[in-house]
Amino acid sequence: MTRLFHLVLAGMMLLAGPVRAQDAPAPILEMSFPETETVPGQYLDLRLTVLVPTWLPKPVVFPTMEVPNLRVRLPERSTGPTSRRIGRQSWSGVTRHYLISPMVVGRFTIPAQDVPVTYAVAGSIEPVQAVLRTDPVTVSGTVPPGAEDLDPFIGATGLTLTQEVAGATTGLHPGDSIKRTVTARIEGASPIVIPPLLPETRIDGIAAYPETPAVAEREERGALSGSRTEAVTLMVQAGAEGSAPPVTLRWFNLATGRVETASVDGFPVSAIGPNPAPRSGHGSYALPAFALVAGLALFGLVLRFALPRLRARRQRRHERWRASKEGALRELMQTLRARDYPSAIRQLDVWVKRPPASDPAAVEAIRAAFTRIGAVRYGRSRRGTSEGEAWQDIERMIRAADRGGHGKTTRHLPPLNPGLAP
């Protein structure tokens, strides 16, 4: 229906008189980046707006704007249609909203990025393609006065530490255990800026088993918050006497402009039992200790020469995988799950072009499904069309094409005994 509308409108323009594409007004790319400086962990607003004198038959392919040491997020409803009156004409277009945050102190430049645009031209049935280009953008991460000695720098509107200790901590026996859990909750910033919380617990006769940290990020009306949780289990192996160290975090309160401290106390740890194995006596440990030191020195020497080669080999292997059909498929599926329409369109082309060749019929069906999503998101689609169902259909079609052998090579072996075949 949308394509028929475009064809009818193009026919009406042809009747109005021929217009050459080179004489038509060119698309416009506008950038809005009012603030370029903030503290690490806080976000700046960047907006790109593309305007054309007619309409967009295909979505604009916006750049990712990602560079090292910068975190780029797309908020909810980051991309949407727009229109503007320019002269006597009404131009249509689309705008993309980015949230950009420096992760560390310093100046970082996002280089100029290409923005491919496909738009209709009055007097022509075929759309025209143009490549617009953004200006370079410089982002600065700064530390406010009074917070220069914070390392790492944490800027937020609220930060608290809580602690849970499961089990008794004194008078223990071999086989008993203590589980210590510390949680940092942050407001006004992402929890990824929170450093590791639990210091190493070193007590003779006590073995420490740390768990993998859990980080949870939340967003409500554009405001970030979240938590980082770390846990360690202390297992009694022999008689012991010591303490678990306290946990302290210094952070900068963006609301008050002051450095504040969040902390939880340590606690004593003791166990009744045989003393830990002695570490000296008759020189029994001298030779093993010397052998261990010599072995570590030799291992370090080997790593010094072998590690760069191993890293280079692993990097080459990773690059070959990313350049393969399988690597392109993995990235394509990630863009589908993120519902990132422009990136998915671009990654689909990458996957199709990678050898071995994909089934043309399957590719055509997948592109048609993408067109239906574009009609829902950017065009005048029929009511009742579900964009979520269209995304699921695309994912199923791509997986079916991959399982069906498209993008994979298959070897057919001859029968073991050709003469005995029926």
C-alpha positions as CSV (number, residue, x, y, z in Angstrom):
1,M,0.0,0.0,0.0
2,T,2.8,2.4,0.9
3,R,4.7,1.6,-2.4
4,L,1.5,2.2,-4.4
5,F,1.0,5.5,-2.7
6,H,4.6,6.5,-3.6
7,L,4.1,5.5,-7.2
8,V,0.8,7.5,-7.5
9,L,2.5,10.5,-5.9
10,A,5.5,10.2,-8.3
11,G,3.1,10.0,-11.2
12,M,1.4,13.2,-10.1
13,M,4.8,14.9,-9.9
14,L,5.6,13.7,-13.4
15,L,2.4,15.3,-14.7
16,A,3.3,18.5,-13.0
17,G,6.5,18.7,-15.0
18,P,9.9,17.0,-15.3
19,V,12.4,17.9,-12.7
20,R,16.0,16.7,-12.9
21,A,17.5,15.1,-9.8
22,Q,20.5,17.4,-9.9
23,D,18.2,20.4,-9.8
24,A,16.3,19.2,-6.8
25,P,17.2,20.5,-3.3
26,A,19.8,18.4,-1.5
27,P,19.1,16.7,1.8
28,I,20.1,18.5,5.0
29,L,22.0,17.1,8.0
30,E,21.8,19.1,11.2
31,M,23.8,18.4,14.4
32,S,22.9,19.6,17.9
33,F,25.5,19.2,20.7
34,P,24.9,22.1,23.1
35,E,27.3,20.8,25.9
36,T,30.6,19.0,25.2
37,E,31.9,18.7,28.8
38,T,30.8,16.7,31.8
39,V,32.1,14.6,34.6
40,P,32.9,10.9,33.9
41,G,29.8,8.8,34.1
42,Q,27.3,11.6,33.2
43,Y,25.7,11.9,29.7
44,L,25.6,14.6,27.1
45,D,22.9,15.0,24.5
46,L,23.8,14.7,20.8
47,R,21.1,14.9,18.1
48,L,21.3,14.3,14.4
49,T,18.5,15.4,12.1
50,V,18.2,14.5,8.4
51,L,15.7,16.5,6.3
52,V,14.7,15.9,2.7
53,P,12.3,17.9,0.4
54,T,10.1,14.8,-0.3
55,W,10.1,11.6,1.7
56,L,12.4,8.7,2.8
57,P,11.5,5.4,1.1
58,K,14.3,3.8,3.2
59,P,15.5,4.4,6.7
60,V,18.5,6.6,7.3
61,V,21.6,4.7,8.3
62,F,22.8,6.6,11.3
63,P,26.4,6.0,12.6
64,T,27.1,4.4,16.0
65,M,29.3,7.3,17.2
66,E,31.3,4.9,19.3
67,V,35.0,5.5,20.2
68,P,37.2,4.2,23.0
69,N,36.7,5.6,26.5
70,L,33.2,6.9,25.5
71,R,30.0,5.2,26.3
72,V,27.2,5.8,23.8
73,R,23.6,4.9,24.6
74,L,20.4,5.2,22.6
75,P,17.5,6.1,25.0
76,E,14.0,4.9,24.6
77,R,12.4,6.2,21.4
78,S,15.8,7.5,20.3
79,T,14.8,7.7,16.6
80,G,11.6,9.4,15.4
81,P,10.1,11.2,12.4
82,T,10.2,15.0,12.1
83,S,9.2,17.7,9.7
84,R,9.9,21.4,9.1
85,R,8.8,24.2,6.9
86,I,11.7,25.4,4.7
87,G,10.8,28.2,2.3
88,R,7.4,27.4,0.9
89,Q,7.9,23.6,1.1
90,S,7.3,21.2,4.0
91,W,10.4,19.0,4.4
92,S,10.2,15.6,6.2
93,G,12.9,13.6,7.9
94,V,14.1,11.7,11.0
95,T,16.0,12.5,14.1
96,R,18.4,10.3,16.2
97,H,19.1,11.1,19.9
98,Y,22.4,9.9,21.4
99,L,23.6,9.9,25.0
100,I,27.4,10.2,25.2
101,S,29.4,9.8,28.4
102,P,33.2,10.0,29.0
103,M,34.2,7.1,31.1
104,V,37.5,8.6,32.3
105,V,39.0,12.1,32.5
106,G,40.3,13.5,29.2
107,R,39.4,14.8,25.8
108,F,38.0,12.4,23.2
109,T,37.1,13.1,19.5
110,I,34.4,11.4,17.6
111,P,35.6,11.7,13.9
112,A,33.4,12.7,11.1
113,Q,30.8,9.9,10.2
114,D,29.0,9.1,7.0
115,V,25.2,9.2,7.0
116,P,23.8,7.4,3.9
117,V,20.3,8.8,2.9
118,T,17.9,7.4,0.3
119,Y,15.2,9.9,-0.6
120,A,12.6,10.5,-3.3
121,V,13.0,13.2,-6.0
122,A,10.0,15.0,-7.6
123,G,9.7,13.9,-11.2
124,S,11.5,10.6,-10.8
125,I,10.2,7.2,-9.8
126,E,13.6,5.9,-8.7
127,P,14.9,7.2,-5.4
128,V,18.2,9.0,-5.1
129,Q,21.0,8.2,-2.7
130,A,23.2,10.7,-1.0
131,V,25.9,10.4,1.6
132,L,25.9,13.2,4.2
133,R,28.7,13.6,6.7
134,T,28.8,14.7,10.3
135,D,31.2,17.2,11.8
136,P,33.9,15.9,14.2
137,V,32.7,16.1,17.9
138,T,35.0,16.6,20.9
139,V,33.8,15.3,24.3
140,S,35.7,16.3,27.5
141,G,35.6,14.4,30.8
142,T,36.5,16.8,33.7
143,V,36.8,16.5,37.4
144,P,35.1,19.2,39.5
145,P,37.1,21.3,42.0
146,G,37.6,19.4,45.3
147,A,37.5,16.0,43.7
148,E,41.0,15.9,42.1
149,D,42.2,13.2,44.5
150,L,39.4,10.7,43.8
151,D,40.7,7.6,42.1
152,P,38.7,6.4,40.5
153,F,36.3,9.3,40.1
154,I,32.7,8.5,40.9
155,G,30.1,11.2,40.3
156,A,26.5,10.6,41.3
157,T,23.6,12.0,43.3
158,G,23.6,9.2,45.8
159,L,25.7,6.2,46.7
160,T,25.3,3.7,49.6
161,L,27.0,0.6,50.8
162,T,25.3,-2.3,52.6
163,Q,26.7,-5.5,54.0
164,E,25.3,-9.0,54.8
165,V,27.3,-11.6,56.8
166,A,25.8,-15.0,56.9
167,G,26.9,-17.2,59.8
168,A,29.0,-16.6,62.9
169,T,32.4,-15.1,62.5
170,T,34.1,-16.3,65.7
171,G,34.5,-19.6,67.5
172,L,34.4,-21.5,64.2
173,H,35.7,-25.0,63.5
174,P,37.3,-26.5,60.3
175,G,34.6,-27.0,57.7
176,D,32.5,-24.0,58.8
177,S,32.1,-21.0,56.4
178,I,31.1,-17.4,56.3
179,K,29.5,-15.6,53.4
180,R,30.1,-11.9,53.1
181,T,28.0,-9.9,50.6
182,V,28.5,-6.2,49.9
183,T,26.2,-4.1,47.7
184,A,26.8,-0.6,46.4
185,R,23.7,1.2,45.2
186,I,24.1,4.3,43.0
187,E,21.7,7.0,41.9
188,G,22.2,9.5,39.0
189,A,24.9,7.4,37.3
190,S,25.5,3.9,35.8
191,P,26.8,1.2,38.2
192,I,29.6,0.4,35.7
193,V,31.5,3.3,37.2
194,I,31.7,1.5,40.6
195,P,35.1,-0.2,41.1
196,P,35.7,-3.6,42.7
197,L,34.4,-3.5,46.2
198,L,35.8,-6.4,48.3
199,P,39.5,-6.4,49.1
200,E,41.4,-9.6,49.3
201,T,40.9,-11.4,52.7
202,R,44.2,-13.0,53.9
203,I,43.9,-15.0,57.1
204,D,46.1,-18.1,57.7
205,G,43.8,-21.1,58.0
206,I,41.0,-19.4,56.0
207,A,40.4,-19.9,52.3
208,A,38.5,-17.2,50.4
209,Y,36.3,-18.1,47.4
210,P,35.0,-14.9,45.7
211,E,31.9,-15.0,43.4
212,T,31.5,-13.2,40.1
213,P,30.2,-9.6,40.7
214,A,26.6,-8.8,39.7
215,V,25.9,-5.4,38.1
216,A,22.3,-4.3,37.5
217,E,21.5,-1.0,35.6
218,R,18.1,0.7,35.6
219,E,16.8,3.7,33.7
220,E,13.7,5.6,34.7
221,R,12.7,8.7,32.7
222,G,16.2,9.1,31.4
223,A,17.8,8.9,34.9
224,L,20.3,6.1,35.5
225,S,20.7,4.1,38.7
226,G,21.7,0.6,39.6
227,S,23.8,-1.6,41.9
228,R,27.0,-3.7,42.1
229,T,27.0,-6.7,44.3
230,E,30.1,-8.8,45.3
231,A,30.2,-11.8,47.6
232,V,33.0,-14.0,49.0
233,T,32.8,-17.3,51.0
234,L,35.4,-17.7,53.8
235,M,36.0,-21.4,54.4
236,V,37.7,-22.5,57.7
237,Q,40.5,-25.0,57.1
238,A,42.4,-24.8,60.4
239,G,42.7,-22.7,63.5
240,A,42.7,-19.0,62.6
241,E,42.7,-15.5,64.0
242,G,42.3,-12.4,61.9
243,S,39.7,-10.0,60.5
244,A,37.8,-9.2,57.3
245,P,38.8,-5.7,56.1
246,P,36.3,-2.8,55.9
247,V,35.1,-1.5,52.6
248,T,35.2,2.2,51.8
249,L,34.2,4.2,48.7
250,R,34.8,8.0,48.3
251,W,32.6,9.7,45.7
252,F,31.6,13.1,44.5
253,N,28.0,14.2,45.2
254,L,26.8,16.1,42.1
255,A,23.9,17.5,44.1
256,T,25.9,19.0,46.9
257,G,29.3,19.5,45.2
258,R,31.1,17.7,48.0
259,V,33.2,14.5,48.3
260,E,31.4,12.0,50.5
261,T,32.4,8.6,51.9
262,A,30.3,5.4,52.0
263,S,31.6,2.5,54.0
264,V,30.8,-0.8,55.8
265,D,32.8,-2.2,58.8
266,G,35.0,-5.2,58.8
267,F,34.6,-8.0,61.3
268,P,36.8,-10.4,63.4
269,V,37.3,-13.9,62.2
270,S,38.5,-16.7,64.5
271,A,38.4,-20.5,64.4
272,I,39.3,-23.3,66.8
273,G,41.4,-26.1,65.5
274,P,44.9,-27.3,64.6
275,N,47.3,-24.6,63.6
276,P,48.1,-24.1,59.9
277,A,51.0,-26.1,58.6
278,P,54.3,-24.5,59.6
279,R,56.2,-22.6,56.9
280,S,59.7,-23.2,58.3
281,G,61.8,-25.9,60.1
282,H,65.0,-27.8,59.2
283,G,65.0,-26.1,55.8
284,S,62.2,-28.4,54.6
285,Y,60.6,-25.6,52.6
286,A,63.8,-23.9,51.3
287,L,64.3,-26.1,48.2
288,P,60.6,-26.1,47.1
289,A,60.5,-22.3,47.6
290,F,63.6,-21.8,45.5
291,A,62.2,-24.1,42.8
292,L,59.0,-22.2,42.8
293,V,60.8,-18.9,42.5
294,A,63.0,-20.2,39.7
295,G,60.0,-21.7,37.9
296,L,58.1,-18.4,38.1
297,A,61.1,-16.5,36.8
298,L,61.4,-19.0,33.9
299,F,57.6,-18.8,33.2
300,G,57.8,-15.0,33.2
301,L,60.7,-15.0,30.7
302,V,58.8,-17.3,28.4
303,L,55.7,-15.1,28.7
304,R,57.7,-12.1,27.9
305,F,58.6,-13.4,24.4
306,A,55.7,-15.7,23.7
307,L,52.8,-13.7,25.0
308,P,53.0,-11.0,22.3
309,R,53.0,-13.7,19.6
310,L,50.0,-15.5,21.2
311,R,48.1,-12.2,21.5
312,A,48.8,-11.4,17.8
313,R,47.7,-14.9,16.8
314,R,44.5,-14.7,18.8
315,Q,43.8,-11.3,17.3
316,R,44.3,-12.6,13.8
317,R,42.0,-15.6,14.5
318,H,39.4,-13.2,16.0
319,E,39.6,-10.9,12.9
320,R,39.2,-13.9,10.6
321,W,36.2,-15.0,12.5
322,R,34.6,-11.6,12.4
323,A,35.3,-11.5,8.6
324,S,33.6,-14.9,8.2
325,K,30.0,-15.7,7.4
326,E,29.5,-17.0,10.9
327,G,30.9,-13.8,12.5
328,A,28.5,-11.7,10.3
329,L,25.6,-13.9,11.4
330,R,26.4,-13.5,15.1
331,E,26.5,-9.6,14.7
332,L,23.3,-9.7,12.6
333,M,21.4,-11.6,15.3
334,Q,22.6,-9.2,18.0
335,T,21.2,-6.2,16.0
336,L,17.9,-8.1,15.6
337,R,17.6,-8.7,19.3
338,A,18.4,-5.0,20.0
339,R,15.6,-4.0,17.4
340,D,18.2,-1.7,15.8
341,Y,16.7,-1.3,12.4
342,P,19.4,0.7,10.6
343,S,22.2,-1.5,12.0
344,A,20.3,-4.7,11.1
345,I,19.8,-3.5,7.5
346,R,23.5,-2.8,7.2
347,Q,24.6,-6.1,8.9
348,L,22.2,-8.1,6.7
349,D,24.1,-6.8,3.6
350,V,27.4,-7.8,5.2
351,W,26.1,-11.3,6.0
352,V,24.7,-11.8,2.4
353,K,28.0,-10.7,0.8
354,R,30.1,-13.1,2.9
355,P,31.0,-16.4,1.1
356,P,29.6,-18.9,0.7
357,A,26.6,-17.4,-1.1
358,S,23.2,-17.3,0.6
359,D,20.1,-18.6,-1.1
360,P,18.7,-15.6,-3.2
361,A,15.1,-16.6,-2.5
362,A,15.7,-16.6,1.3
363,V,17.5,-13.3,1.1
364,E,14.6,-11.8,-0.9
365,A,12.1,-13.0,1.7
366,I,14.2,-11.5,4.6
367,R,14.5,-8.2,2.8
368,A,10.7,-8.1,2.3
369,A,10.2,-8.7,6.0
370,F,12.5,-5.7,6.7
371,T,10.5,-3.6,4.3
372,R,7.4,-4.4,6.4
373,I,9.1,-3.2,9.5
374,G,10.2,0.0,7.8
375,A,6.6,0.5,6.7
376,V,5.4,0.2,10.4
377,R,8.2,2.4,11.8
378,Y,8.6,5.1,9.1
379,G,5.7,4.8,6.7
380,R,1.9,4.6,6.6
381,S,1.4,1.0,7.5
382,R,-2.0,-0.7,7.9
383,R,-3.4,-0.9,11.4
384,G,-2.9,-4.1,13.3
385,T,0.6,-4.7,11.9
386,S,2.9,-5.9,14.7
387,E,6.5,-4.8,14.5
388,G,7.5,-7.3,17.2
389,E,6.1,-10.2,15.1
390,A,8.0,-8.9,12.1
391,W,11.3,-9.0,14.0
392,Q,10.6,-12.5,15.2
393,D,9.8,-13.6,11.6
394,I,13.1,-12.2,10.4
395,E,15.0,-14.0,13.1
396,R,13.3,-17.3,12.3
397,M,13.9,-16.9,8.5
398,I,17.6,-16.1,9.0
399,R,18.0,-19.1,11.3
400,A,16.2,-21.3,8.9
401,A,18.3,-20.1,6.0
402,D,21.5,-20.8,8.0
403,R,20.3,-24.3,9.1
404,G,19.2,-25.1,5.6
405,G,22.8,-24.9,4.4
406,H,22.8,-21.3,3.1
407,G,26.1,-19.8,4.2
408,K,27.6,-23.3,5.0
409,T,29.5,-25.8,2.9
410,T,28.4,-29.4,2.8
411,R,30.5,-32.4,1.8
412,H,28.8,-35.4,0.2
413,L,30.8,-38.6,0.6
414,P,30.5,-41.5,-1.9
415,P,29.1,-44.8,-0.7
416,L,31.6,-47.2,0.9
417,N,30.7,-50.1,-1.4
418,P,29.4,-48.7,-4.7
419,G,29.1,-52.2,-6.2
420,L,26.7,-53.4,-3.5
421,A,24.3,-50.5,-3.8
422,P,20.8,-51.6,-4.6
